């Protein structure tokens, strides 16, 4: 119950990231794919003290594509990927966290699975000043996870919303650090256009430029809006149009705690407030 298997259904075409980040993600795939050639056939294993595994940190705000990238890598390599929410693994009972982690790593080792630790800052923050027995213990847990991560021969991905408070000793052990930035307008436009499936019927009035320019939101938010708009259109038995997207955006804004204001929605403000479109 600690690890949840993800079903990878995303491919490279689905993710919108700057070129540098994309090439780093492809490099991660290369390192996993060519392990046996480099370490075994070419003898590099004798020259290196670290394990054969790859440790990558994906850092960036929620909804910027970290889980999607992990799925794309799994899809590309034909490997299983397990998502572990670290806040569920870290236990207040002394000794329990290690037991939980050991179980995850030993089961994954057999299948060469990719381990995707979400909310990694829960464990990998700067090691705390020891004020009581529990603090000392939290540091032992962190050290244990670092050691276990290094010994693992597959790919370990740690996802964090922040990279500022990462322990320096830990950052030195990473093979890759990939920044997932908040998308700029050009990237948002790309996400709006790419997220609709080919079969989805679209009305001619969709103004992608308006959506990308006015709504400063992440790819995760955009995907939620597009899916909700599809349900609204299906209910009306019409193609997906601007009014469906505006209504769905208004719902997403409320969920995000963003105010629905005329400055964002302009001529569509009436629809955003629940009027007919």
Secondary structure, DSSP 8 states (H G I E B T S, - for coil): --EEEE-----GGG----HHHHHHHHHHHHHHHTHIIIIIIT-GGGG-SS-S-EEEEEEE-TTSSHHHHHHHHHHHHT--EEEEEHHHH--SSTTHHHHHHHHHHHHHHHHT-EEEEESTHHHHBS-----SHHHHHHHHHHHHHHHHHHH-SSEEEEEES-STTB-HHHHHT-SEEEEE----HHHHHHHHHHSS-TTS-B-TT--HHHHHHH----HHHHHHHHHHHHHHHHHHTS-B-HHHHHHHHHHHHHHHT----HHHHGGGHHHHTT---
